[in-house]
């Protein structure tokens, strides 16, 4: 016979258990709903330029998810502003003999150290080829990176990731940067909370004051929503800055000043390491992981203005040459090095190390046969 005391104790324990379960479920639901709510409020404002000057930094996760569902042969280009401003994916796609789509998801000021966070999702998007930029200004240690930039990129990138994005790149993160990387849902939510107050203020300004800080649709820096009809086109051919902002918009006097003060920076500032740098470790991870998953790699070294190259001393860029030569020996890697190639003229350049509209056409016509060659292999 069960004692009354035991029955009361059992009921109390059962009630406490039910309460604990209810609270746990409520906490999980609140966590999920709050995460979803903040994303719904903040994400569109990050894309339209209301909260970020570098709104393009927000596209990578959605871009790779879109590419994973395109059901065609795909080629993905990653890298810094040099590849961003050089690669017109629509032009390259149209000049291919193969039926393939070429995507440009390069990011201004990016490095392999920041790009490496996306390798697992790139693998899951199943491209045939990934274009990886290696340039003389990208081969160095993290001391050459702005801490503010690294923090911005790491937080923006990882707060929208999930467990499937974790990979070997985690072990390459410097200890001093670890607090800027979200590796679980709690940390991702924490980063999103940092942006939420500004997003809420912007929403209220739009509702109550009919004021907005968003960029105009189609302006440089504007990002279409993934549900937009412009999204897929944007992933191939992003909105480039107008040539009038570069050399084409300078007077002869302004151009002369630029030539005498800015061109020299290419030789003065770009001193690529030979190996064993943080950049090399990140590149080794990127390239080896892609190759292990059956994805071929084309290493792209973009051109520099011929006047800027005159300031590069003999042997100064041997670190770049050695790096390219080493990767050229890896099966599955093709080198597309335009650093010292002839035919690049002043009309091709926006400034000393970025291409303009004419330069993109030239780059497109040179790159398309290389992609065809790799696809045909």
Buried (B, 14 or more C-beta within 10 A) or exposed (E): EEEEEEEEEEEEEEEEEEEEEEEEEEEEEEEEEBBEEBBEBBBBBBBBBBBBEBBBBBBBBBBBEBBBEBEEBBBBBBBBBBBBBBBBBBBBBEBBEBEBBBBBBBBBBBBBBBBBBBBBBBBBBBBBBBBBBBBBBBBBBBEBBEEEBBBBBBBBBBBBBEEEBBBBBEEBBBEEBEEBBBBEEEBBBEBBBEBBEBBBEBBEBBEEEEEBEBBEEEEEBBBBEBEEEBBBEBBBBBBBBBBEBBBBEBEEEEBEEBBEEBBBBBBEEBBBBBBEBBBBBBBBBBBBBBBEEEBBBBBBBBBBBBBBBEBBEEEBBEBBBBBBEBBEEBEBBBBBBBBBEEEBEEEBBBBBBBBBBBBBBBBBEBBBEBBBEBBEE
